[in-house]
Amino acid sequence: MDSRTKRRLEPGQIQALVHHAMGSSVSVTSARELTGGFFNASYALELSSGPPVVLKVAPPPDVPILTYEHGIMQTEIELYERVRRETSVPVPEVISSDFTRSRIDTDYFFMEMLRGAPLNEAKRALSRTELEGVKAELGQIVGRLNALRADRFGYPRPEARASAPTWREAFLAMVANILEDAGRYAVKLPRPPQDILALFRARAGALDAVKVPVLTHFDLWEGNIFVLRDGAGPPKIEAVIDGERAFWGDPNAELTSVVLFGDIEREASFLRGYQAAAGAPLAFNDNLRERLLLYRAYLYLIMVIEAAPRGYKGLTYKLMHAFFRYNLRRVLAKLES
């Protein structure tokens, strides 16, 4: 989708970045913009030598963004590197990165190009059994991510202004920041921002059950899960991508992005895979269900508010935006009741 945040590059600029990262003997033989993303600009590059790569470019520094989005390219790279180092979760390999802004006016990095397709596209060619197998594998991936821990809760980058020693403090800071963003960009919400924040605070006691900061990707929707059928065997998850929204928090917050608008308790295959990796089933008690409502409300706030600085246009997005607002109203009503 087109967005103000996408920093488009000319062919000569792309070639210069490739020369800097891979040597002057390497040339770009073809460059194609990948249009599936919503925030960064990405290019699929075929090179004169070596395998194809993806170039990912952060927004220009003068483009307005949400508070939590400051520094999120560093977050994505740190997630990939730590996940590859400490787990068996498949993520892309980062080939080179540059945050000096000496070549172009923003950050960028190169990563391996995946061979598969995102699940939202690939599932059309999958049988029901194959799709359930992929969901079970995703459950295992989420369970394995629980092994990654930190010393503090919240977003890892200091620019995001949401880090604290307790999950309650960090999460409420995250919510307060996104509601401040709504005010800065004049986004009309179903209720006044102060009322929404008061609702989160009234329910925040449920968050005290979370004692350990665990890596939470928080954007594991089908578009960020690449699936590959290699040979005659069943399809497998090749990699999970776009870890920009990641934070240190409640690992169960992941369940809200895995099933954006559905009911995770009905995802038997996913839950079976999760139990196999985590060593214990998820206990859907009242506390967990209340926390999931809080996380879902926060995620829907992001989805509604981010449209303003990004400048989305067109009938397709208007319909999507109306759907996001409907779901935000619905989950806020559930929290209130």
C-alpha positions as CSV (number, residue, x, y, z in Angstrom):
1,M,0.0,0.0,0.0
2,D,1.2,3.5,-0.8
3,S,2.3,5.6,2.2
4,R,4.0,8.9,2.9
5,T,6.5,7.0,5.0
6,K,7.9,5.1,2.0
7,R,11.3,6.5,0.9
8,R,11.5,5.8,-2.8
9,L,15.0,5.5,-4.4
10,E,16.2,6.2,-7.9
11,P,18.1,3.3,-9.7
12,G,21.4,5.2,-9.3
13,Q,20.9,5.5,-5.6
14,I,20.1,1.8,-5.3
15,Q,23.2,0.9,-7.3
16,A,25.3,3.1,-5.0
17,L,24.0,1.4,-1.9
18,V,24.8,-2.0,-3.4
19,H,28.3,-0.9,-4.3
20,H,28.9,0.3,-0.7
21,A,27.6,-2.9,0.9
22,M,28.8,-5.5,-1.5
23,G,31.7,-4.1,-3.5
24,S,32.1,-2.1,-6.7
25,S,32.1,-5.2,-8.9
26,V,28.5,-6.1,-7.9
27,S,25.8,-4.5,-10.2
28,V,22.0,-4.4,-9.9
29,T,20.6,-6.3,-12.9
30,S,16.9,-5.7,-11.9
31,A,15.1,-3.8,-9.1
32,R,11.4,-4.2,-8.3
33,E,9.6,-2.3,-5.6
34,L,7.7,-4.6,-3.2
35,T,4.3,-3.1,-2.6
36,G,2.9,-5.3,0.1
37,G,4.4,-3.4,3.1
38,F,2.8,-0.5,4.8
39,F,5.7,1.5,6.4
40,N,9.1,1.1,4.8
41,A,10.0,1.0,1.1
42,S,11.4,-2.4,0.0
43,Y,13.1,-3.5,-3.2
44,A,13.7,-6.9,-4.6
45,L,17.1,-6.8,-6.3
46,E,18.7,-9.3,-8.7
47,L,22.5,-8.9,-8.7
48,S,25.3,-9.6,-11.2
49,S,26.8,-12.0,-8.7
50,G,25.4,-13.7,-5.6
51,P,21.8,-14.5,-4.6
52,P,19.0,-11.9,-4.9
53,V,18.5,-9.6,-1.9
54,V,15.9,-7.3,-0.5
55,L,16.8,-3.6,0.2
56,K,14.6,-2.1,3.0
57,V,14.6,1.7,3.4
58,A,13.3,3.5,6.5
59,P,11.1,6.7,6.1
60,P,12.8,10.0,5.6
61,P,13.7,11.7,8.9
62,D,11.3,14.6,8.3
63,V,8.2,12.5,7.7
64,P,5.8,12.3,10.7
65,I,5.5,8.9,12.3
66,L,4.0,7.4,15.5
67,T,5.9,7.6,18.7
68,Y,6.7,3.9,18.9
69,E,7.9,3.9,15.3
70,H,11.1,5.9,16.1
71,G,14.1,3.6,15.6
72,I,12.0,0.5,14.7
73,M,14.4,-0.5,11.9
74,Q,17.1,-1.0,14.5
75,T,14.5,-3.0,16.5
76,E,13.8,-5.3,13.5
77,I,17.5,-6.0,12.8
78,E,18.2,-6.7,16.5
79,L,15.2,-9.1,16.6
80,Y,16.5,-11.0,13.5
81,E,20.0,-11.3,14.9
82,R,19.0,-12.4,18.3
83,V,16.4,-14.8,17.1
84,R,18.9,-16.4,14.7
85,R,21.5,-16.6,17.4
86,E,19.5,-18.0,20.3
87,T,16.5,-19.9,18.8
88,S,15.6,-22.1,15.9
89,V,12.8,-19.7,14.7
90,P,13.3,-19.0,11.0
91,V,13.9,-15.3,10.2
92,P,15.7,-13.7,7.3
93,E,19.5,-13.2,7.4
94,V,20.6,-9.6,7.6
95,I,23.4,-9.0,5.1
96,S,24.4,-5.4,5.7
97,S,22.9,-2.3,7.4
98,D,23.7,1.4,7.6
99,F,22.5,3.9,10.1
100,T,25.1,6.6,9.4
101,R,22.8,8.4,6.9
102,S,26.0,9.2,5.0
103,R,24.8,7.6,1.7
104,I,21.2,8.6,1.8
105,D,19.2,10.6,4.4
106,T,17.8,7.7,6.2
107,D,18.5,4.2,7.5
108,Y,18.5,1.0,5.3
109,F,19.5,-2.6,5.3
110,F,19.9,-5.6,3.0
111,M,18.6,-9.0,3.8
112,E,18.2,-12.3,2.0
113,M,15.3,-12.6,-0.4
114,L,12.9,-15.3,0.7
115,R,11.8,-17.9,-1.9
116,G,8.3,-18.5,-0.6
117,A,5.1,-16.4,-0.4
118,P,3.2,-14.7,2.4
119,L,0.6,-17.0,4.0
120,N,-2.3,-14.6,3.0
121,E,-1.4,-15.4,-0.6
122,A,0.0,-18.9,-0.3
123,K,-3.0,-20.3,1.5
124,R,-5.2,-20.2,-1.6
125,A,-3.2,-23.2,-2.9
126,L,-3.1,-25.1,0.4
127,S,-5.4,-27.9,1.4
128,R,-7.1,-27.6,4.7
129,T,-4.7,-30.2,6.2
130,E,-1.7,-28.3,4.9
131,L,-3.0,-25.0,6.3
132,E,-3.6,-26.5,9.7
133,G,-0.1,-27.9,9.6
134,V,1.3,-24.4,8.9
135,K,-0.8,-23.0,11.8
136,A,0.6,-25.7,14.1
137,E,4.1,-24.7,13.0
138,L,3.3,-21.1,13.8
139,G,2.2,-22.1,17.3
140,Q,5.6,-23.8,17.8
141,I,7.4,-20.6,16.6
142,V,5.5,-18.5,19.1
143,G,6.3,-20.9,21.8
144,R,10.0,-20.9,21.0
145,L,10.1,-17.1,21.0
146,N,9.2,-17.3,24.7
147,A,12.8,-18.3,25.4
148,L,14.1,-14.7,24.7
149,R,14.1,-12.5,27.8
150,A,15.2,-9.0,28.7
151,D,15.7,-6.9,31.9
152,R,13.0,-4.3,31.3
153,F,9.5,-4.2,29.7
154,G,8.4,-2.2,26.8
155,Y,9.8,-1.1,23.4
156,P,13.6,-1.6,23.2
157,R,14.4,1.8,21.6
158,P,14.7,4.7,24.0
159,E,13.1,7.0,21.3
160,A,9.8,5.1,21.8
161,R,9.6,6.4,25.4
162,A,8.0,3.2,26.8
163,S,10.4,1.2,28.9
164,A,9.8,0.4,32.6
165,P,10.6,-2.2,35.3
166,T,7.0,-3.5,35.3
167,W,4.7,-4.6,32.5
168,R,1.9,-2.5,33.8
169,E,4.0,0.7,33.7
170,A,5.4,-0.1,30.2
171,F,2.1,-1.0,28.6
172,L,0.3,2.0,30.0
173,A,3.1,4.2,28.6
174,M,2.6,2.5,25.2
175,V,-1.1,3.2,25.3
176,A,-0.6,6.8,26.5
177,N,1.8,7.4,23.6
178,I,-0.5,6.1,20.9
179,L,-3.3,8.2,22.3
180,E,-1.0,11.3,22.3
181,D,-0.3,10.5,18.6
182,A,-4.1,10.5,18.0
183,G,-4.2,14.0,19.3
184,R,-1.2,15.2,17.4
185,Y,-2.6,13.9,14.1
186,A,-6.2,14.9,14.9
187,V,-7.6,11.4,14.6
188,K,-11.2,11.0,15.7
189,L,-11.6,8.0,18.0
190,P,-14.8,6.3,19.1
191,R,-14.3,7.9,22.6
192,P,-12.2,10.8,23.8
193,P,-8.5,9.8,24.3
194,Q,-8.6,10.5,28.0
195,D,-11.6,8.2,28.5
196,I,-9.9,5.4,26.6
197,L,-6.7,5.8,28.7
198,A,-8.9,5.8,31.9
199,L,-10.4,2.5,30.7
200,F,-7.0,0.9,30.2
201,R,-5.9,2.1,33.6
202,A,-9.0,0.7,35.2
203,R,-8.2,-2.8,33.8
204,A,-4.5,-2.6,34.2
205,G,-4.4,-4.8,37.3
206,A,-4.6,-7.9,35.1
207,L,-1.1,-7.0,33.7
208,D,0.5,-7.6,37.1
209,A,0.4,-11.3,36.4
210,V,3.2,-10.8,33.8
211,K,6.6,-10.9,35.7
212,V,9.2,-11.6,33.0
213,P,9.9,-9.5,29.9
214,V,9.6,-11.8,26.9
215,L,10.2,-11.0,23.2
216,T,6.9,-10.3,21.6
217,H,6.8,-9.9,17.8
218,F,3.3,-8.4,17.8
219,D,2.8,-8.4,14.1
220,L,2.5,-12.1,13.2
221,W,-0.5,-11.7,10.8
222,E,-0.5,-13.9,7.7
223,G,1.3,-11.3,5.5
224,N,4.4,-11.6,7.7
225,I,4.6,-15.4,7.6
226,F,6.4,-16.7,4.5
227,V,5.5,-20.3,3.5
228,L,7.5,-22.5,1.1
229,R,6.8,-25.8,-0.5
230,D,10.2,-27.3,-1.1
231,G,9.8,-30.4,-3.2
232,A,7.0,-32.9,-2.7
233,G,6.7,-32.5,1.0
234,P,4.2,-30.4,2.9
235,P,4.5,-26.6,3.0
236,K,6.7,-25.2,5.8
237,I,7.2,-21.7,7.3
238,E,10.3,-20.4,5.6
239,A,10.6,-17.3,7.9
240,V,8.6,-14.7,9.9
241,I,9.4,-11.2,8.9
242,D,8.8,-7.5,9.9
243,G,9.7,-7.6,13.5
244,E,9.5,-3.8,13.8
245,R,6.7,-3.7,16.3
246,A,8.5,-6.0,18.7
247,F,8.6,-5.3,22.4
248,W,9.6,-6.9,25.6
249,G,6.4,-7.9,27.4
250,D,3.7,-10.5,27.8
251,P,4.3,-13.3,25.4
252,N,0.6,-13.9,25.2
253,A,0.2,-10.5,23.5
254,E,1.4,-12.4,20.4
255,L,-2.0,-14.1,20.3
256,T,-3.8,-10.9,19.2
257,S,-1.7,-10.5,16.0
258,V,-1.8,-14.2,15.1
259,V,-5.6,-13.9,14.8
260,L,-6.3,-10.3,14.2
261,F,-10.1,-10.4,14.2
262,G,-10.8,-13.9,15.2
263,D,-10.8,-16.0,18.4
264,I,-7.5,-17.6,19.3
265,E,-9.2,-20.1,21.5
266,R,-10.7,-21.8,18.4
267,E,-7.4,-22.2,16.7
268,A,-6.8,-25.8,17.8
269,S,-3.8,-26.5,15.5
270,F,-2.0,-23.3,16.6
271,L,-2.6,-24.1,20.2
272,R,-1.4,-27.7,19.7
273,G,1.9,-26.4,18.2
274,Y,2.3,-23.8,20.9
275,Q,1.9,-26.4,23.6
276,A,4.5,-28.7,21.9
277,A,7.1,-25.9,22.0
278,A,6.3,-24.2,25.3
279,G,5.8,-27.5,27.2
280,A,2.5,-26.5,28.6
281,P,-1.0,-25.6,27.2
282,L,-2.2,-22.1,27.4
283,A,-4.6,-21.6,30.3
284,F,-7.4,-19.4,29.1
285,N,-8.5,-18.1,32.5
286,D,-10.3,-14.7,33.2
287,N,-6.9,-12.9,33.7
288,L,-5.5,-14.0,30.4
289,R,-8.8,-13.1,28.5
290,E,-8.8,-9.7,30.1
291,R,-5.1,-9.1,29.1
292,L,-5.9,-10.2,25.5
293,L,-8.7,-7.6,25.4
294,L,-6.2,-4.9,26.4
295,Y,-3.7,-6.0,23.8
296,R,-6.4,-6.2,21.1
297,A,-7.6,-2.7,21.9
298,Y,-4.0,-1.4,21.8
299,L,-3.4,-3.0,18.4
300,Y,-6.7,-1.7,17.0
301,L,-5.7,1.8,18.2
302,I,-2.5,1.5,16.2
303,M,-4.3,0.3,13.1
304,V,-6.8,3.2,13.3
305,I,-4.3,6.0,14.2
306,E,-1.4,5.1,11.8
307,A,-3.5,6.0,8.8
308,A,-3.2,9.7,9.5
309,P,0.6,10.2,9.3
310,R,0.9,7.7,6.5
311,G,-1.8,9.4,4.4
312,Y,-3.5,6.2,3.1
313,K,-6.0,6.9,0.3
314,G,-8.5,5.1,-1.8
315,L,-11.8,3.1,-1.5
316,T,-10.0,-0.1,-0.3
317,Y,-8.4,1.7,2.6
318,K,-11.6,3.5,3.5
319,L,-13.4,0.1,3.8
320,M,-10.5,-1.3,5.9
321,H,-10.4,1.8,8.1
322,A,-14.2,1.5,8.8
323,F,-13.6,-2.2,9.7
324,F,-10.8,-1.3,12.1
325,R,-12.9,1.4,13.8
326,Y,-15.8,-1.1,14.2
327,N,-13.5,-3.6,15.9
328,L,-12.0,-0.9,18.1
329,R,-15.5,0.2,19.3
330,R,-16.4,-3.4,19.9
331,V,-13.3,-4.3,22.0
332,L,-13.6,-1.0,24.0
333,A,-17.2,-1.9,24.9
334,K,-16.0,-5.4,26.0
335,L,-13.4,-3.8,28.3
336,E,-16.0,-1.5,29.8
337,S,-18.4,-4.3,30.5
